[in-house]
Amino acid sequence: MTVGIVSTGVYIPDNVMTAEEIAALSNLPIDVVKSKMGITQKPIPGPEDHTVAMGIKAAEKALQKGAVDPKTIDLVIYIGEEHKEYPLWTAAIKLQEEIGAYHAWGFDVALRCGTTIMAIKIAKNIMESDSSVNTVLLAGGYRNNDFIDYTNERTRFMFNLGAGGAAIILKKDHHENIILESEIITDGSFSEDVVVPVGGTKEPLTVDHLQKGLYRLDVLDPEGMKARLEQKSMQNFIKVIRNALFKSGYSDNDIDYLAILHMKKSAHDFVLNELGLSSEQSIYLSDYGHIGQMDQIISIELAQEAGKLKDGDLAVLVSAGIGYAWGAVAVRWGQQGGEK
């Protein structure tokens, strides 16, 4: 049995924040924002660009592109963020209703910016074990830029957060864009390094918190997190990629395209260099910033538009999320007949 990608869909808001605007808000030199952070601009949400709403728009695009009847979908998995229209709300059920997937059931998953990789793994496992699940829609939105305080130096590595939605449709025994094996690493030693410190049960939200702006993302131990990440982060990026490849029967030399999240340019280049890849074998998302777990789907769509993915190519999707989690999944692109 195989599981293949039928289609993808991406929704990007019209509104953007430029590098110049980020520099002005953060009091950083423009060359730091553009060259070091790698941001030319990033999409930000308009008045109607709510989190799940953006996922619905992306899902509708994926359905149209793949000529998929929503009534044939068996399962809807929400891969967007917890920050959405309402708290304590199962977004997959709203997605299911809005796209007309009346015969499906749904649930939400979360692994921060590692959610898409994790959800692909879960969807494949469910299809392999449940004969009644043949077509799965993964969709969601992201707008965690709402939680960024550009005057807080501790969160500077998150100034690239943008907004958008993405979707991917998987189907059993679909002989194109075959999902191979995946690898995920989580490290709980980082679990409370990056948080919104108020609004949960430990520190219920108050008027004082709002007035002080404490409802935004913050880093509780910036020096400690930086030191620990420097020891582990890049190694774990390479490790999940190589393990996903190994389990799929491949190695670094077989990679044709790397769909990687947006991060600072030096880190992006490090990963490519370690794997022996050229800049032409990936797309640096400088015009998008980091749209969380949507980055891999955005990268795949951009690669198709740019002619960077051909039948038989081996693509690897790779992510990292605060918490911390790293994940990768290998995909044999195109029709099976296009094998190298």
C-alpha positions, 0 to 999 in steps of 0.5 A: 500500500502507498500513500501519495499527495494528491494536491496542495493549497496555499493561501497568503494574505495580501497585507505585508510587513516589509523589512524596513517596517520590521527594522523601524519597529525593532530598532535594528539595522535594515541589513540585519533584517534583510541579510542576517534574518533573511526577511524581505517582507512577510505576509500579515493578516488582514481583518478577515484573515482568521486562523481557521478561515485561512486554512479553509481557503487553502483547503478549497484551493487544494480540493479544486487543484486536485479535482477532489470531491469533498464528500470523498474525504474520510478524515480532516486533520487540523494542522494550524495553530492553537491561536485561532478564532476561539479558544477551546475549539476543535477547528477540524470540525469547522473545516469539515463543515465549511468545505462540505466533507460531510462523510468525514470525521476530524481532529486537531493536532499540534506540535507547533511548527513541526505539526505538518510533518507530524500530521503527515506521519499520523495520517499515513499510519491511520490509512495503513491501519484503517481500511475505511480511511482512504482520503485525508485532508490536512489543513490549517492557518497560522498568525502567531505574529500577533504575539510578537513584540518587536521591542523585545530583544529576547524574541528577535529570532521570531521577528520573521513570523508571518501569516497564511494557510496551507493544505495537503490532500493525501490518498491511499494507493495514489501513485504520485508524490509517494510519502516515504518514511519520516523521523521526529525528535522532541526534546523536553528540556526546551519545553518552557523556554518559549511561552506566552507567560500569561493566559493559562491556568498558571497565570490567568489573564488580568487587566494588568497583564494586558496593559503590560503587554505580557500576553505576547511570546517571550523567552524565559531563559534566553541565554540558557536556551541559546546555549542548549540550542547551539549544541543540539539544533543544527545536529537535530536538523541533519539527524531527522533528515538523514534518518528519514532518508535511511528509513526510506532507503536513501542517503544525502546524495539522493536528495533533489529538493529540500523543503525547509522552514524559514530561518536565519540565512546562515542556518539555512545555508548550513543545512544545505552545505551539510547535505551537499546541496546547492541553493538551487535545490531549495527555496529560501522563503525571504518573501514569506518569512516563517509561516509556522508549519505551513512553510513546507507546503508553501515551499513545495508549491513554489518549487513546482511553480519554479520547475524545481520538482520533476517526476522521480525527484526525491524531496525532503520536507523538514521542520522545527518547532519550539518545545523543541521538535524537529521532523522530516519526511521523504517524498518520491515526487511525481508518478511512480513511473518517473523513478530514477 
